[in-house]
Amino acid sequence: MNYRAFISVDVGALRPLERLNQELRECKADIKLVDPRSMHLTVEFLGSVNVCDTETIVDAMRRSVEGIDPFDIGLEGMGAFPSPLRLRVIWIGVQCADPLAVVARRLHQYLDRQGIRCDERPFSAHLTVARMRGPRGSNQIRDLIADNKGSEFGPLRVEAIRLKRSTLSPQGPRYDTVAEVRL
């Protein structure tokens, strides 16, 4: 049996993120907002995972955080992938994410050695807040990004990484924690 999975740091509903969510909603753009209560920083996207591989994944998670103590990151600035001119994903930047990049690199290596395929894209520390579905409201979104280029959305203490199961539905994705590994 398989499930859709990723490894992340949960962010949760920070007040500045809830305010930003409201501002994005008021743009009346053709976007899909990420629920602030389920916001997370993806460390490694796994895709379809066999339930039998869960313990191997958790072991790789444990090994990837060895020697790394809890640390603080900053959520700061806004941007878009692939670019502000071609909006697809609206994101908030992550400052002081070097320890998270180390965890991501180790995870990728450990999982690859066990034959568990991961996303081939390199780790990019960002917090997805919305996805564009169409061009309506793009100019308002670009203005909001420009207005928030240097905005701070809060510090975040990273104390654990979590293996998450993602269940897609018409109401949006639901994320359930399969396992947690503390730093």
C-alpha positions in Angstrom: 0.0 0.0 0.0 1.3 3.5 -0.9 0.7 7.0 0.4 1.8 10.4 -0.8 4.5 11.8 1.5 6.9 14.5 2.3 9.2 15.5 5.2 8.7 19.0 6.6 8.9 21.5 9.4 5.5 22.6 10.5 5.0 26.3 10.7 1.3 26.6 11.7 -0.9 29.7 11.9 1.3 32.7 12.8 -0.6 36.0 13.0 1.5 37.7 10.3 0.8 34.7 8.0 -2.9 34.9 8.7 -2.9 38.7 7.8 -1.0 38.0 4.6 -3.5 35.3 3.8 -6.3 37.9 4.2 -4.4 40.4 2.0 -4.0 37.7 -0.7 -7.7 36.9 -0.5 -8.6 40.6 -1.0 -6.6 40.7 -4.2 -9.4 38.7 -5.8 -6.8 36.9 -7.9 -7.2 33.5 -9.4 -5.2 31.8 -6.7 -5.3 28.8 -4.4 -4.4 29.9 -0.9 -2.5 27.6 1.5 -4.4 27.3 4.8 -2.2 29.0 7.4 -2.9 26.2 9.9 -1.3 23.6 7.6 1.7 25.7 6.4 5.0 23.9 6.4 8.5 24.1 5.0 9.1 21.1 2.8 12.5 19.6 3.5 12.1 16.6 1.1 9.2 15.7 -1.2 8.9 11.9 -1.5 5.9 11.5 -3.6 4.3 8.0 -3.6 5.8 5.9 -0.7 5.3 2.3 0.1 4.1 1.9 3.7 6.8 -0.8 4.1 9.4 1.9 3.6 8.2 4.1 6.5 10.7 2.8 9.0 13.6 3.3 6.6 12.5 6.9 6.0 12.2 7.5 9.7 15.7 6.1 10.3 17.0 8.4 7.5 15.3 11.3 9.3 17.0 10.4 12.6 20.4 10.2 11.0 19.9 13.4 9.1 19.4 15.5 12.3 22.2 14.0 14.3 24.4 16.7 15.9 21.9 19.5 15.0 20.4 21.3 17.9 17.1 23.2 17.7 17.6 26.5 15.8 15.7 29.6 14.8 14.9 30.7 11.3 13.3 33.9 10.1 10.3 34.1 7.7 11.1 37.2 5.7 10.2 38.8 2.3 8.0 37.5 -0.5 8.7 36.3 -4.0 7.3 34.0 -6.7 8.4 31.0 -8.7 9.4 30.9 -11.5 9.6 34.7 -11.4 7.5 37.7 -10.5 6.7 38.1 -14.2 5.5 34.5 -14.5 3.7 33.9 -11.2 3.0 30.3 -10.3 3.9 29.8 -6.7 3.8 32.7 -4.2 6.3 32.2 -1.3 7.8 33.8 1.8 11.6 33.6 2.1 13.5 31.8 4.9 16.5 33.3 6.6 19.2 31.5 8.6 18.2 28.2 7.0 21.7 26.6 6.7 21.0 23.9 9.3 17.8 23.0 7.4 19.8 22.8 4.2 22.2 20.4 5.9 19.3 18.2 7.1 17.8 18.2 3.5 21.2 17.2 1.9 21.7 14.4 4.4 18.1 13.2 4.0 18.4 13.1 0.3 21.7 11.1 0.5 20.4 8.6 3.1 17.2 8.0 1.3 19.0 7.6 -2.1 21.3 5.0 -0.6 18.2 3.0 0.5 16.7 3.2 -3.0 14.0 5.6 -2.0 13.6 8.2 -4.8 13.1 11.9 -3.8 12.5 15.1 -5.7 15.5 15.8 -7.8 15.2 19.6 -7.4 17.7 21.0 -5.0 16.5 22.2 -1.6 15.2 25.7 -1.6 14.1 27.1 1.7 10.7 28.8 1.2 7.2 28.8 2.6 4.5 28.4 -0.1 1.5 30.7 0.7 -0.5 30.5 -2.6 -0.5 29.1 -6.1 -1.7 31.0 -9.1 -4.4 29.2 -11.1 -4.9 31.8 -13.8 -3.8 35.3 -14.8 -6.7 37.2 -13.0 -5.3 39.5 -10.4 -1.6 39.0 -11.3 -0.8 42.7 -11.1 -2.3 43.0 -7.6 -0.2 40.0 -6.5 2.9 41.5 -8.0 2.2 44.7 -6.1 1.7 42.8 -2.8 5.0 40.9 -3.4 6.8 44.3 -4.0 5.2 45.8 -0.9 6.3 42.8 1.3 9.8 42.3 -0.2 11.4 43.1 3.2 8.5 42.3 5.5 9.1 40.0 8.5 6.5 37.3 9.1 8.0 36.0 12.3 10.7 33.9 13.8 10.2 30.2 13.9 11.9 27.7 16.2 12.8 24.5 14.4 12.7 21.6 16.9 11.6 18.7 14.8 11.0 17.3 11.3 8.0 15.3 10.4 7.1 12.7 7.9 3.7 13.7 6.6 1.0 11.9 4.7 -0.8 14.1 2.1 -4.3 13.2 1.2 -5.8 15.2 -1.7 -9.4 16.1 -1.8 -11.7 18.7 -3.6 -11.6 20.7 -0.3 -7.8 20.8 -0.5 -5.0 18.7 0.9 -5.0 17.2 4.4 -1.7 16.5 6.1 -1.3 13.9 8.8 1.9 13.3 10.8 3.2 9.8 10.3 6.3 10.3 12.4 8.2 13.0 14.2 11.9 13.2 14.8 13.2 15.8 17.3 16.4 17.7 16.9 
